[in-house]
Amino acid sequence: MTVAYITSRKEPRSEWFFSSLRREVGSGVLPRVAVVDFNCSRRAFEHGLGYIGTCFGRNPKPTPWQGAHRLTDHDAFAASNARNTAICLAPDGYIAFVDDVSVLCPGWFMAVKDAMENKRVVCGAYRKVNELTVDDKGNITHFADHPAGHDSRWREGVNGPVPCSSSYLFGCSFAAPVETLLSVNGFDECLDGLSFEDVCLGLRLEKAGNQLWYDQRMLTFESEEAHHGEGEKFQRHNRPIEGHQDCAWEMLDWIKNNPPQARGTPDLRKIREDVLRGAQFPMHNGFFIWPDGKNLLGV
């Protein structure tokens, strides 16, 4: 199993993740951790903050939306690219995704192991809270309720996996067989710069014949305040497009009327094979061009 930790924050509170993962695993086999970090120069990840399992960090692969090879004059949101980077770094068949400023709650690892053993695509639960504090053993010691941060799917769940709608896939907490993700060419990178990539992945996975599951046991708490730190938010774009309200709605129609493979992602299976053999990630091909002949910026 590979656990992918995705961050672009200057203060991701990664110690919460690492300490709670160690608590969750206990005396069991430690999973491999792949940190995909926009600020990968940060030395804290070199040793996983004391995590004694296999842990390594790297920048997201080249993208036109952010980082050293961007084509924009600012760093924009590019979650599809970051998560596809993690998929390419997962050699062992199953991958779980965790967002930054999060702590794993008791039962998280058991739920992920259950999903892995049954080869499920599982959607984890989350709760955004205020005043979150975590001790060095990964235990939550204090939080204040934040009603707006409650998981809207919670009332549909039980203490175990239940079949769920494709729209229940939220990128902050889910897990899947790597082969299942590769079969639809991963997250759709035409949605980099925009967002909405997680729900669209769920829709495409369902269209490809996969049942999705929601499991309340796979719960993370997130710091609401840490989501809004100075300089932490990367810009998101959208625009009207002929025949549709905007690019997001155009994408929904495209998914409905086309095969489930990502339309704006290079051949992720080939990239992964090359990278796992030791090759570098390839340079990006520039912006995705929408059906009106323009990119997401309208140029």
N, C-alpha and C positions, 0 to 999 in steps of 0.2 A: 504494500500500500504506500502511496505517496500522498502526503498532505501538502497542499499548495497554499502558501500564505502570501496574499497579494496586497501590496501597499504602494502608495505614492506620497505618503505623509512624512513630514519632517519628524513628527513625534507619534509613531504608530502604536506605542504602548505594547511593543512586541513581547515584553517580559510577561505580560498577562497570558498571551498565547502559549509561550514555551513552558511556563510553569504549570499551567492548567493541562497541557498535553501530557507532561510528565506525570502529573497526578492521575490523569485518566488511564494511562497505559499501565501504571503500577509496575509490577514485576514482569509484565508481558514483553513481547518483541516490539521494540520501538520502531515506528514507521519512519520512512524517509521523509524529510521535510525539504521542499523546494520553495525558497523565498524569491518571489519576483518583485523587485523593489526598484522603483524609479530612481531612488536615491541610493543606489547600491554601493556607493563609496563609503557608506556608513559602516564602520568597523564592527559594530555590535553584532552583526549577523555572521561574522566570520566563524564564531564558535557557538552560535546558536544560544547565546546568553546562558551557557551552562548546560544546554541540552546535549546529552551524551550519545544520541543516535546520529545517523547520517544527516547532515544539514549543509546546504550550500545556498548561496544567493547570487543572483545576477539581475542585470537590467532587463526590461522587456525587449523583445526583438525589435529591429528597426521598423518604424512606423512614420507616416507623414504627419501624424498628429501631435507628436511630443518627442522630447529627447534630442539626442545629438543629430538625428537625421530628419527632423521635422521640416515640413514645407510651409507651415504657418508661422506667424510672428509671435506666437504664444504657445504654451503647453496646454493642449486640450485633453478632454476625457477620452480614454482609449482602453476600456476594460476588455473588449474582445481580444485585442492584441496581447494584453498582459496575461489573460487566462489561457489563450492559445500557446503562449510561451511556456506556461506551466505544463500543459498537455504534452508538449514536445520533450519535456524534461522528466517525464514519469515513465520509467522503464518497466514497472512491475504490475501493470494490468488494471489497477484501480486507483482512482484519484478523488480526494475530497478537498473542497475549497473552503477557505476561511478568510474573511476580510479582516483588516486591521482594526485597532481599537476595540477588539473583542476578547472575551474570555470564554473558554469552553465550560459548560455546566456539567455537573455529574451525570453520567449516562451517555455523553456525546460519543465516546469511543466505542462503547458497546453497540450503539445504534449504527455507527458506520461499519463496524465489523459484521453485523447482521446483514446490512445491505450488500457488503462486498461478497459474503458467502453465498448470497442469493442472487448476485449479479443484478441488483436493482439500481435504477436511477432514483435516488432519494433526495427529497427536498427537506432540509433542516429548518428548524424554527429559530426565531430570534426575538429579542426584546431590547429596545433602546431605552436606557435609563439615565438619570442624572446622578451626579456625585458618586460614581462607581469607584470603589476601592477594592484591591485584590492583594492578598498577602503573598509572601514568597513561595508558598506551596500551591498557589493557583486557586485558592479559595476566595470567594466573594465575601468581603467583610462588611460592606455597606453599600447601599444604593438608595436613591429616591425615585419613586414612581414617576413615570413620564407617560401619561395615558396616550398621547399622540404617537408614541413609539411602540405600542402593543402590536403584536403580529396579527394581522387581519385574518389569517387562516386558522388561528388557534382553536376557535370554537368547532372547527371541522375535524379536529384530530382526537386521538386517544393515546394512551401510553404505549405506543407501538406503531408500526407502519400501517397506513391506510391508503388505498388508491386515491389519487387526486387528479385534478385538472392540470393540463399542461401549463396554464397560467400561474401555477403555484411555484414554478421554478424561479427562485430569487438567487442571484449570483453570490450573495453574501454567505450562503451556507447551503451547499449541496454536494453530492458525490455521485460518481457514475463509473462504470467500466470504461477504460480508455478506448477500447475498440468501439463501443457504442458512440462515443463522441467523435471518433475519427470517421465513423460510417456516415455522418452528416457533415463532415469537414469542419468540425468544431464550431466555435462561436463565429458569428458573421462579422467580418471586419469592415463591411460596408457601413456598419452601425457605429464604428469608432468615430468620435467627434460628436455623436448624437446621444448614445445610450439606448436603452430598451432591448439590449442584446440578450439579456437573460430570459425574458418572457419569450422572445422570438426563438431562442434555442429550445425551450420547452415545447413550443408549437411544432417545431421541425422534428424533434425527437418523437413526439406523439404521432405525427404524420408518417414517420418511418416505421411505426408499429410498436413503439416502446410504451409500456405502462409506467407512469410516474407514481411515486409514493411520497406521502408526507409523514414525517416521524417527529413527534414532539420531543422525544428523548434526545434528539440531535439538536440541542438547544445551545445558543450562544447569547450572552448579554453584551451589548455594545454601549459605549459611552456616547451619549448624545452631544455633550459639550465638545468632545474631541473631534467630532465630525465638522465642527465649524471654527477650527483654529485659524489663526491668521495665515494667509497664503496657502491654505490647504486645498482649496476647491479649484479643480481644473474646469475650464469653460466647456459648456455643452452647446451645440448648435442644432437648429432645425429651420426649415423654411417651407413655404408652400411649394407644391409641385403640381403641374397641370393634371387635372383629373382627380386630384386627391387633396385632402385638407393640408397634409404636410408629408414629409419623407417617411415618418413613422407609419402613417396610414397607408402609404404606397407599399411599404414593406409588408404589412399585414396582407394586403391583396396579393402581393407577389408570392408569399408563402402559401396562400390558399390555392393558387393556380399553377404552382410549379413543383418539381421534385424537392425533397427536403434538404438537399445539400446547400451549404452556404454559398451565396452568390458572389461575395466580395472577398473571400479568403483564398489565398494561394493553396496549392496542394499540401495540406497539413500533414498527411501521412508521409509524403516524400520528405518534407522538411524534417519531421521527427526522426525518420530513419537516418537521414544524413547527420543530424545533430547528435544522435545517440552513438554514431560511429566516430564522432569527434570533429565534425565539420562545424564551421561558424554558421550562424543564422544568415540567410540571404538578405540583401538589400530589398526594401519594399519597391513596389511598382508605381508608386504615386497614389493620388487620390482615386477613390472609386467614383466612377461617373454614373450618374443616375439617368433614367430613361429620357429626360429632357436635355441631355447632353452637357449637364453642368455637375460640378461636385457639390458637396453638402453646403459649401459657402456660397453657392449660386454663381460661381465663376466658370 
